[in-house]
Amino acid sequence: MIPANSHDRPANLLSVLWVGVLYSPLPVAQTSDGNASKLTTEKIERTVMTMIDDFLAWLCSPEMHRPRAATTIREYERQLRAFARWLNDSLGVPWGIEAISAHRMAAYIEYLQETLHRAPATQLKAVTMLKIFGTWLVATGQLRVNPALRLRAQSEQAQAPKALNATVVRRILDAAHHTGDLRDAVVLELLASSGMRASEVAGIQLEQLERGERTMWVRVIGKGAKLRRVPLPKYVGQLIEDYLDLRTINERVRPRAGPLLVGQRGGITRTTINDIVARVVNRAALTDAQRGQVTPHAFRHTVATTLVRRRDLVTAADILGHTNINTTRRYAKASEQELEDAVATLLQPLPLSSEPQEPPRRGTSYD
């Protein structure tokens, strides 16, 4: 509820609302001797964390029609803390509801563009976070209007996500099968054949495996707790069975439930997947430049690109778990290498036809 006048404002820092001109500059609190007061670093940190904790709790609450993934929430926290530091360091403005305005948010995005020269994709992350943060401020009655509504990141011609070269993938998979740990092969084959995210591979439960006549399927719980079914190539399904046979020998009982991929302390995490990929890539016969391109998510880009080029957008979107087909459409764009190849052929002479062509007959049109 919006207070009718300044006397009705609640004293709580997180509930103070602007009255009058919504985005006008706010007065800075003065000390008894007239000097502008500043919160100590410790007090700023406590204030920042209080608001961030409330914001993050809201993101996980039932009010959210589309719950955010844990990695997304951590990114929002990082972005919001960066905004709070900029307010204090650059403007000398203590963090709090009074410090948040459309003008300052726009100035922060301009700072990312002009001073730090952040890429448009990085700017977009900050804009997205601020818009959702503004939505929370309005939803909780702290502001009337979302101050981030008009924020825009610097535009850039969209490029296709970078897919891995087929030779690179082949050499990585070969290395994965020769580390002496069958789990490495399972992890890399799953990444390379399913398009699953690292967190999704790490989170596979045995109850999510469906054994069919032709192949094995996995029920994947992806971003926003969305469920999708992903088929695996027959050889990957067999590799999983071999891994479970090995676990049966080591554990002296056939695992029927719980995580598919385990370590010494039970189920593995996304961090373990990252470590496995890094270790295997270092063993593969690749150049330093090629190694620098390989991440768990690069396999997802590769699967997506292959599906879009060889099948269609709908099939790719279903396997990847994309709700919006435009997200999948990115993979239909030409890669940098394809654009370079296209430009390189512009000045090449056109091939001459070996078949002599008849001159067109009078009155014939070749529109």
Buried (B, 14 or more C-beta within 10 A) or exposed (E): EEBEEEEEBEEEBBEBBBBEEEBEEBEEEEEEEEEEEBBEEEEBBEBBBBBBEEBBEBBEEEEBEEBBBEEBBEBBBEBBBBBBBBBBEEEEBBBBBBBBBBEBBBBBBEBBBEEEEBBBEBBBBBBBBBBBBBBBBBEBEBBEEBBBEEBEBBEEEEEBBBBBBEEBBEBBBBBBBEBEBBBBBBBBBBBBBBBBBBBBBBBBBBEBBEEEEEBBBBBBBBBBEBEBEBBBBEEBBEBBEEBBEBBEEEEEEEBEEEBBBBEEEEBBBBEBBBEBBEBBBEBBEBEEEBBEBBBBBBBBBBBBBBBBEEEEBEEBBBBBBBEEEEBBBBBBBEBEEEEEEEEEEEEEEEEEEEEEEEEEEEEEEEE
